[in-house]
Amino acid sequence: QVQLVESGGGLVQAGGSLKLSCVASGRLFSIADINWYRQAPGKERELVASITSGGTTNYADSVKGRFTISRDNGRNTVYLQMNSLKPEDTAVYYCNARSSRPFYMYDVWGQGTQVTVSS
């Protein structure tokens, strides 16, 4: 089973960069698909980026070319590098680990970290 803790959020100007980290505890991190979601006030939670246990990545159209997701299984950590930030990126960002493998199914979330981008 996996537990997640996010960090790295903060206040930045438009055009700036932040790098979010999600540190996992547990021995099954390497088999999980990892997702970054975000939620702004009054809006639905949306999937921003994902990386499978095999390393395949996907991005929302709104962040493609600006954000990069990566994982370091040796450190039980996933990262979200965010460049060229825009005010519309302002949201709480959540790390999610999900596994659908038989006998090892789980779906866990971190506590969230606030990202605020000023215009």
The 8 nearest C-alpha neighbors of each residue, nearest first, counted from 0:
[[1, 25, 27, 26, 2, 105, 28, 103],
 [0, 2, 25, 24, 23, 28, 27, 3],
 [1, 3, 24, 23, 25, 107, 0, 4],
 [4, 2, 23, 109, 22, 21, 108, 1],
 [3, 5, 109, 22, 21, 110, 23, 6],
 [6, 4, 21, 20, 111, 109, 112, 22],
 [5, 7, 20, 19, 8, 112, 21, 4],
 [8, 6, 19, 18, 20, 9, 17, 5],
 [9, 7, 114, 113, 112, 6, 19, 17],
 [8, 10, 114, 115, 113, 11, 7, 17],
 [9, 11, 115, 116, 114, 12, 8, 117],
 [12, 10, 116, 15, 117, 115, 9, 13],
 [13, 11, 117, 116, 15, 14, 118, 10],
 [14, 12, 85, 84, 15, 118, 117, 116],
 [13, 15, 83, 84, 12, 85, 16, 82],
 [14, 16, 83, 13, 84, 12, 11, 82],
 [17, 15, 82, 81, 84, 83, 14, 18],
 [18, 16, 81, 80, 19, 82, 7, 8],
 [17, 19, 80, 79, 81, 7, 20, 78],
 [18, 20, 7, 79, 78, 6, 8, 80],
 [21, 19, 78, 6, 5, 77, 7, 22],
 [20, 22, 5, 77, 4, 76, 3, 78],
 [23, 21, 76, 4, 3, 75, 20, 5],
 [24, 22, 3, 75, 2, 76, 1, 21],
 [23, 25, 2, 1, 3, 22, 26, 75],
 [26, 24, 1, 0, 27, 28, 23, 2],
 [25, 27, 28, 0, 24, 1, 29, 75],
 [28, 26, 29, 25, 30, 0, 1, 31],
 [29, 27, 31, 30, 26, 1, 75, 25],
 [28, 30, 27, 31, 72, 52, 75, 26],
 [31, 29, 52, 28, 27, 32, 98, 51],
 [32, 30, 98, 97, 28, 52, 29, 96],
 [31, 33, 51, 97, 52, 96, 50, 98],
 [34, 32, 96, 50, 49, 95, 31, 51],
 [35, 33, 49, 95, 48, 94, 96, 36],
 [34, 36, 94, 48, 47, 93, 95, 46],
 [37, 35, 46, 93, 47, 45, 92, 34],
 [36, 38, 92, 91, 45, 44, 90, 93],
 [37, 39, 44, 90, 91, 43, 42, 45],
 [38, 40, 90, 42, 41, 91, 89, 37],
 [41, 39, 42, 38, 90, 43, 91, 89],
 [40, 42, 39, 43, 38, 44, 90, 91],
 [43, 41, 39, 40, 38, 44, 45, 37],
 [44, 42, 45, 38, 41, 39, 40, 37],
 [43, 45, 38, 37, 42, 36, 46, 39],
 [46, 44, 36, 37, 43, 47, 38, 42],
 [45, 47, 36, 48, 35, 37, 59, 44],
 [46, 48, 59, 36, 35, 58, 45, 37],
 [49, 47, 58, 35, 57, 34, 46, 59],
 [50, 48, 34, 57, 56, 33, 35, 58],
 [49, 51, 56, 33, 55, 54, 32, 34],
 [52, 50, 32, 54, 53, 55, 33, 56],
 [51, 53, 30, 32, 31, 54, 29, 50],
 [52, 54, 51, 55, 50, 30, 32, 29],
 [55, 53, 51, 52, 50, 56, 70, 69],
 [54, 56, 51, 50, 53, 57, 52, 49],
 [57, 55, 50, 49, 54, 51, 58, 68],
 [56, 58, 49, 48, 50, 55, 59, 47],
 [59, 57, 48, 63, 47, 60, 62, 49],
 [58, 60, 47, 61, 62, 63, 48, 46],
 [59, 61, 63, 62, 58, 47, 64, 57],
 [60, 62, 59, 63, 58, 47, 65, 64],
 [63, 61, 65, 60, 59, 66, 64, 58],
 [64, 62, 60, 65, 58, 61, 59, 66],
 [63, 65, 66, 62, 67, 60, 58, 82],
 [64, 66, 82, 62, 63, 83, 81, 67],
 [67, 65, 81, 80, 62, 64, 82, 63],
 [68, 66, 80, 79, 69, 81, 65, 64],
 [69, 67, 79, 78, 80, 48, 66, 50],
 [70, 68, 78, 77, 67, 79, 71, 50],
 [71, 69, 77, 76, 72, 78, 68, 75],
 [70, 72, 76, 73, 74, 75, 77, 69],
 [71, 73, 75, 74, 29, 70, 76, 28],
 [72, 74, 71, 75, 76, 29, 70, 28],
 [73, 75, 76, 72, 71, 22, 23, 70],
 [76, 74, 72, 23, 73, 22, 71, 28],
 [77, 75, 22, 74, 71, 21, 70, 23],
 [76, 78, 70, 21, 69, 20, 71, 22],
 [79, 77, 20, 69, 19, 68, 70, 80],
 [78, 80, 68, 19, 18, 67, 81, 20],
 [79, 81, 18, 67, 66, 17, 78, 19],
 [82, 80, 66, 17, 16, 18, 65, 79],
 [83, 81, 16, 65, 84, 66, 15, 80],
 [84, 82, 14, 15, 65, 16, 85, 13],
 [83, 85, 14, 13, 82, 15, 16, 88],
 [84, 86, 13, 87, 88, 116, 14, 83],
 [87, 85, 116, 88, 89, 117, 118, 13],
 [86, 88, 85, 89, 116, 90, 84, 39],
 [87, 89, 86, 85, 90, 84, 116, 115],
 [90, 88, 115, 87, 114, 116, 86, 39],
 [91, 89, 39, 38, 114, 37, 92, 113],
 [90, 92, 113, 38, 37, 112, 111, 114],
 [91, 93, 37, 111, 112, 36, 90, 113],
 [94, 92, 111, 36, 35, 109, 37, 95],
 [93, 95, 35, 109, 108, 34, 21, 36],
 [94, 96, 108, 34, 33, 107, 35, 93],
 [97, 95, 33, 107, 32, 31, 106, 34],
 [96, 98, 106, 32, 31, 105, 33, 95],
 [99, 97, 31, 104, 105, 100, 32, 106],
 [100, 98, 104, 101, 97, 105, 103, 31],
 [99, 101, 103, 104, 98, 102, 30, 105],
 [102, 100, 103, 104, 99, 98, 105, 30],
 [101, 103, 104, 100, 99, 105, 98, 0],
 [104, 102, 100, 101, 105, 98, 99, 0],
 [105, 103, 99, 98, 100, 102, 101, 106],
 [104, 106, 98, 97, 107, 103, 99, 0],
 [105, 107, 97, 96, 98, 108, 95, 104],
 [108, 106, 96, 95, 105, 97, 2, 1],
 [109, 107, 95, 94, 3, 96, 110, 93],
 [108, 110, 3, 4, 94, 111, 93, 5],
 [109, 111, 4, 108, 93, 5, 112, 3],
 [112, 110, 93, 92, 109, 91, 5, 113],
 [111, 113, 92, 8, 91, 6, 5, 114],
 [114, 112, 91, 8, 90, 9, 92, 115],
 [113, 115, 8, 9, 89, 90, 91, 10],
 [116, 114, 89, 10, 9, 11, 113, 117],
 [117, 115, 86, 11, 12, 89, 13, 10],
 [118, 116, 12, 86, 13, 11, 115, 10],
 [117, 13, 86, 12, 116, 85, 14, 11]]
